[in-house]
């Protein structure tokens, strides 16, 4: 028997909140990626790691906020806790690989394509691993074409977001990139959900795992607390707030010794300049 699936049991509340969570994580993560391109190599890994964790947490939070509105009317839904939090780790690691490639190789050419592809695959992997954590009295089946379309959406939008973040042109570019990243995550999620059909079993076998209400508190408190801390770090960085890239030469950046300054001679307007080709005699000339 096919189950009746409802992905919007709370109306537009869960899609909007989920999109905002994806945009928040994307804004922080992509801004950290932009910031990493303006610092020395010693500080770059820390900013990229913070950005990866922010994007991964935003993706994970977006998914399970959206899943709060997903119901199957004939069967209660539970979640396997270990697999649920494993999906968070997969999101952070795979997004981190893509972010580090772009952070070190630049947002262009092969590096951008590779980083965007891996980041998009990380978004898709997190989604389908999170779906695999669902426990209900039935079987989940997916339409192959729609699943492939959802993965392509994630890869293309993630690549576009990383490109925009790599332009290093100020705060507005990062805001636009975060909106694209939020669109990538949300579009991928609901396209993947459109590919889903649920076939219920005839018997009402008990299901195991944690209920959505039990997962709600750690889901919100943990990642949202991290996103709040990341937001504070970003807000208290002057370069982040002003949105102005540091175009000073690399010699003037912290940790890089500056070249010795060259002093140019100062010419006084009332003192004649002696020729450099020969030395003037200090003895008076005979006339």
C-alpha positions as CSV (number, residue, x, y, z in Angstrom):
1,X,0.0,0.0,0.0
2,X,1.3,3.4,-0.9
3,X,1.5,5.9,1.9
4,X,0.1,9.5,1.8
5,X,3.1,11.8,2.0
6,X,2.8,15.4,3.2
7,X,5.9,17.5,3.1
8,X,4.2,20.7,4.2
9,X,2.2,19.7,7.3
10,X,3.0,23.1,8.9
11,X,2.4,25.1,5.7
12,X,5.2,27.5,4.6
13,X,6.6,27.8,8.1
14,X,9.1,24.9,7.9
15,X,10.3,25.7,4.3
16,X,10.9,29.4,5.1
17,X,12.7,28.6,8.4
18,X,14.7,25.9,6.7
19,X,15.8,28.3,3.9
20,X,16.8,30.9,6.5
21,X,19.0,28.3,8.3
22,X,20.6,27.3,5.0
23,X,21.3,31.0,4.2
24,X,22.7,31.7,7.7
25,X,25.1,28.8,7.5
26,X,26.0,29.7,3.9
27,X,26.6,33.4,4.7
28,X,28.9,32.6,7.6
29,X,30.8,29.8,5.7
30,X,31.2,31.7,2.5
31,X,32.3,34.9,4.3
32,X,34.9,32.8,6.1
33,X,36.0,31.5,2.7
34,X,36.3,35.0,1.4
35,X,38.2,36.0,4.5
36,X,40.7,33.2,4.1
37,X,41.8,34.5,0.8
38,X,42.9,37.8,2.4
39,X,45.2,36.4,5.1
40,X,48.5,34.6,5.2
41,X,48.8,30.9,4.9
42,X,49.2,30.4,8.6
43,X,45.7,31.7,9.4
44,X,43.9,30.3,6.3
45,X,43.2,26.8,7.6
46,X,41.4,28.1,10.7
47,X,39.0,30.3,8.6
48,X,38.4,27.5,6.1
49,X,37.6,25.1,8.9
50,X,35.2,27.5,10.5
51,X,33.5,28.1,7.2
52,X,33.2,24.4,6.5
53,X,31.6,23.7,9.9
54,X,29.2,26.7,9.4
55,X,28.0,25.5,6.0
56,X,27.7,21.9,7.2
57,X,25.8,22.9,10.3
58,X,23.5,25.1,8.2
59,X,22.8,22.3,5.7
60,X,22.1,19.8,8.5
61,X,19.8,22.2,10.4
62,X,18.0,23.1,7.2
63,X,17.3,19.5,6.4
64,X,15.8,18.5,9.8
65,X,13.8,21.7,10.2
66,X,12.2,20.9,6.8
67,X,11.7,17.3,7.9
68,X,9.6,18.5,10.9
69,X,6.9,19.2,8.3
70,X,7.2,15.8,6.6
71,X,4.7,13.2,7.6
72,X,3.3,10.0,6.3
73,X,-0.3,9.9,7.5
74,X,-0.6,6.1,7.8
75,X,2.7,5.6,9.7
76,X,4.6,7.4,12.5
77,X,8.2,8.4,11.7
78,X,11.2,7.9,13.9
79,X,14.9,8.6,13.4
80,X,18.0,6.6,14.1
81,X,20.1,8.9,16.2
82,X,23.5,7.6,15.3
83,X,22.9,7.9,11.5
84,X,21.3,11.3,12.0
85,X,24.4,12.8,13.5
86,X,26.6,10.8,11.1
87,X,25.0,12.8,8.3
88,X,26.2,16.0,10.0
89,X,29.8,14.7,10.0
90,X,29.5,13.8,6.3
91,X,28.2,17.3,5.5
92,X,31.0,19.0,7.3
93,X,33.8,16.8,5.9
94,X,32.7,16.8,2.2
95,X,31.9,20.5,2.2
96,X,35.2,21.1,3.9
97,X,37.1,19.4,1.1
98,X,35.4,21.6,-1.5
99,X,36.0,24.7,0.6
100,X,39.7,24.0,1.1
101,X,40.2,23.4,-2.6
102,X,38.8,26.7,-3.5
103,X,40.5,28.5,-0.5
104,X,43.9,27.3,-1.6
105,X,43.6,27.0,-5.4
106,X,41.3,29.9,-6.1
107,X,37.7,30.2,-7.3
108,X,38.4,29.6,-11.0
109,X,38.9,26.9,-13.5
110,X,39.5,23.3,-12.5
111,X,39.7,24.2,-8.8
112,X,36.3,25.9,-8.8
113,X,34.7,23.0,-10.7
114,X,36.2,20.4,-8.4
115,X,35.4,22.3,-5.2
116,X,31.8,23.1,-6.3
117,X,31.2,19.5,-7.4
118,X,32.5,18.0,-4.1
119,X,30.5,20.6,-2.1
120,X,27.3,19.8,-4.0
121,X,27.9,16.1,-3.5
122,X,28.3,16.8,0.2
123,X,24.9,18.5,0.3
124,X,23.3,15.6,-1.6
125,X,25.0,13.0,0.6
126,X,23.9,14.6,3.8
127,X,20.3,14.7,2.5
128,X,20.0,11.1,1.5
129,X,21.9,9.8,4.5
130,X,19.5,11.8,6.7
131,X,16.6,10.3,4.8
132,X,18.1,6.8,5.4
133,X,18.0,7.6,9.1
134,X,14.1,7.5,9.0
135,X,12.4,4.6,10.5
136,X,8.8,3.8,9.7
137,X,6.6,0.9,8.8
138,X,7.3,1.0,5.1
139,X,9.9,1.2,2.4
140,X,11.3,4.4,0.8
141,X,11.7,4.4,-3.0
142,X,13.1,7.1,-5.2
143,X,12.7,8.1,-8.8
144,X,16.2,7.9,-10.4
145,X,15.8,10.8,-12.8
146,X,14.5,13.2,-10.1
147,X,17.3,12.1,-7.7
148,X,19.9,12.9,-10.4
149,X,18.3,16.3,-11.0
150,X,18.5,17.1,-7.3
151,X,22.3,16.3,-7.3
152,X,22.9,18.4,-10.4
153,X,21.0,21.3,-8.7
154,X,23.2,21.0,-5.7
155,X,26.5,20.9,-7.6
156,X,25.6,23.8,-10.0
157,X,24.4,26.1,-7.2
158,X,27.2,25.2,-4.9
159,X,29.7,26.0,-7.7
160,X,28.0,29.4,-8.3
161,X,28.1,30.2,-4.6
162,X,31.8,29.4,-4.3
163,X,32.5,31.5,-7.4
164,X,30.7,34.5,-6.0
165,X,32.5,34.1,-2.6
166,X,35.9,33.9,-4.4
167,X,35.4,37.3,-6.1
168,X,36.5,39.1,-2.9
169,X,34.5,42.2,-3.8
170,X,32.8,43.0,-0.5
171,X,30.0,42.0,1.8
172,X,27.2,42.2,-0.7
173,X,28.8,39.6,-2.9
174,X,29.0,37.2,0.1
175,X,25.3,37.9,0.9
176,X,24.3,37.1,-2.7
177,X,26.4,33.9,-2.6
178,X,24.7,32.9,0.7
179,X,21.3,33.3,-0.9
180,X,22.5,31.1,-3.8
181,X,23.8,28.5,-1.3
182,X,20.5,28.5,0.5
183,X,18.7,28.0,-2.8
184,X,21.1,25.1,-3.6
185,X,20.3,23.4,-0.3
186,X,16.6,24.0,-0.3
187,X,16.2,23.3,-4.0
188,X,18.1,20.1,-3.7
189,X,16.1,19.0,-0.6
190,X,12.6,19.5,-2.0
191,X,13.6,18.1,-5.4
192,X,14.9,15.0,-3.6
193,X,11.7,14.8,-1.6
194,X,9.6,15.0,-4.8
195,X,11.4,11.8,-5.9
196,X,10.2,9.9,-2.8
197,X,7.4,7.5,-2.6
198,X,6.6,5.4,0.5
199,X,5.2,1.9,0.3
200,X,3.8,0.8,3.6
201,X,3.9,-2.8,4.9
202,X,0.7,-4.7,5.6
203,X,1.6,-5.4,9.2
204,X,2.0,-2.7,11.8
205,X,5.5,-3.7,13.0
206,X,7.0,-1.6,15.8
207,X,9.6,0.9,14.6
208,X,12.8,1.7,16.5
209,X,14.7,5.0,16.9
210,X,14.3,8.4,18.3
211,X,11.2,10.5,17.7
212,X,11.4,13.9,15.9
213,X,10.5,15.6,19.2
214,X,13.4,14.0,20.9
215,X,15.8,15.1,18.2
216,X,14.5,18.6,18.1
217,X,16.3,20.0,21.1
218,X,19.8,18.8,20.2
219,X,19.2,19.6,16.6
220,X,18.4,23.2,17.4
221,X,20.6,23.9,20.4
222,X,23.8,22.3,19.0
223,X,24.2,23.6,15.5
224,X,22.4,26.9,16.2
225,X,24.7,27.6,19.1
226,X,27.7,26.9,16.9
227,X,26.3,29.2,14.2
228,X,25.7,31.9,16.8
229,X,29.4,31.6,17.9
230,X,30.6,31.7,14.3
231,X,28.4,34.8,13.7
232,X,30.0,36.6,16.7
233,X,33.5,35.7,15.4
234,X,32.6,37.1,11.9
235,X,30.9,40.2,13.3
236,X,33.9,41.2,15.4
237,X,36.3,40.9,12.6
238,X,36.7,44.4,11.1
239,X,37.4,43.1,7.6
240,X,34.2,41.1,7.7
241,X,32.0,44.0,8.9
242,X,33.3,46.6,6.5
243,X,33.3,44.2,3.6
244,X,36.4,45.8,2.2
245,X,39.2,43.5,1.1
246,X,42.7,44.2,2.2
247,X,44.5,45.3,-1.0
248,X,47.7,46.1,0.9
249,X,50.8,44.3,-0.5
250,X,51.6,40.9,1.0
251,X,54.7,42.4,2.7
252,X,52.5,44.5,5.0
253,X,50.3,41.5,6.1
254,X,50.8,40.0,9.5
255,X,53.5,37.4,9.7
256,X,55.3,38.4,6.5
257,X,58.4,40.6,6.9
258,X,58.3,43.8,5.1
259,X,61.1,44.8,2.7
260,X,63.5,47.5,4.0
261,X,62.3,50.9,3.1
262,X,64.2,52.9,0.5
263,X,65.0,56.5,1.5
264,X,65.1,58.9,-1.4
265,X,67.3,62.0,-1.1
266,X,65.5,65.3,-0.4
267,X,66.5,68.2,-2.6
268,X,66.4,71.7,-1.0
269,X,65.0,74.3,-3.3
270,X,67.6,77.0,-2.3
271,X,70.7,74.7,-2.5
272,X,72.2,74.0,-5.8
273,X,72.6,70.3,-6.8
274,X,76.1,69.3,-7.4
275,X,76.9,67.1,-10.3
276,X,77.5,63.4,-9.4
277,X,80.1,62.8,-12.2
278,X,83.0,64.6,-10.5
279,X,83.8,65.8,-7.0
280,X,84.0,69.6,-6.5
281,X,87.3,70.9,-5.3
282,X,87.5,72.1,-1.8
283,X,90.4,74.6,-2.6
284,X,89.8,77.9,-4.3
285,X,90.7,78.0,-8.0
286,X,93.4,80.4,-9.2
287,X,92.1,83.0,-11.5
